[in-house]
Amino acid sequence: AQSVAQPEDQVNVAEGNPLTVKCTYSVSGNPYLFWYVQYPNRGLQFLLKYITGDNLVKGSYGFEAEFNKSQTSFHLKKPSALVSDSALYFCAVNPSGTYKYIFGTGTRLKVLA
Amino acid sequence: AAGVIQSPRHLIKEKRETATLKCYPIPRHDTVYWYQQGPGQDPQFLISFYEKMQSDKGSIPDRFSAQQFSDYHSELNMSSLELGDSALYFCASSLSSVASGRFRTDTQYFGPGTRLTVL
């Protein structure tokens, strides 16, 4: 079965420190990979995506993500965390030839001042 | 830039009642998706439409139906509501394409959601 895993329910990081939110997937073919952020009682906001090309993709608000095909991972990173980055982050995969996204279970990021 | 619009934003219904959720995609987007997000859960794909035809189906209960209209807006109809239907319902839209005989859809942009509470 196709699945997306976010192994950490919560990640705590001090403001100014680098952050990493992990995502691995089990999907055949060459899926598209996405990261979204969700603030309380809000919709999902698109951060970045990987389709093809350079393994390091840059997105909104200083976030970037590194695609690793051999490890089937797509970890979200930011060099210097802000308190305002505190939110729920979802990794999503769009299997090729389909319309749907498969979401991970989400990781709550808490940036401490 | 115009975003996905959903209405209503909040809806309270009694068990066994019906509900209709509406979604207006970003202009020129041809694909609409519906997701259900329960409390503390990740969004679960329900159904999608491309050019007014159902394109993919996920874990949508038989009590639910949806369609996409000629102006590309979509409606999710929910009947015989149950307590377990209480959730945040998201609509998303995207632009799809066919290249070299293969279908691909671009980034899905999500609306703010409709919070449905069933009492």
Interface residues (C-beta under 8 A of the other chain):
Chain A: Y32 F34 Y36 N41 R42 G43 L44 Q45 F46 K49 F90 N94 S96 G97 T98 Y99 K100 Y101 I102 F103 G104 T105 G106
Chain B: V4 T31 Y33 Y35 Q41 D42 P43 Q44 F45 S48 Y50 S55 D56 G58 F90 A92 S96 R102 F103 R104 T105 T107 Q108 Y109 F110 G111 P112 G113 R115
